[in-house]
């Protein structure tokens, strides 16, 4: 069987819920949802407005990736034709990788910290000439 046929086969062989691969995929998708909940609570507690703004889409994206992964696992076990294709796992994984790469690149380029500087009061300031008001 060629790799293209392997990936595009509309109804791959059935797997059970007690299969190790299925359990690992369930765990990975559930872990994405837990990470999304953790990021949501971190964003609520964080006082860094720049990081909050840059991480705005992370929660929704991780929840969607987790839910879609769980749906694909269930469709694979229940042998739902065309939804259980291996092609969708390839598309899912590539889109997750692309999203993560884009977000890390965006975060590295756009993140900055505000540096608070103290200004010292100059005692000579009150003796210097002021700008005339009109």
ABEGO torsion letter per residue (X at the ends): XBAAAAAABABBBBBBAABAAAAAAAAAAAAAAAAAAAAAAAAAABABAAAAAAAAAAAAAAAAAAAAAAAAAAAAAAGBBGAABAAAAAAAAAAAAAAAAAAAAAAAAABBBBBBBBBBBBAAAAABBBBBBX
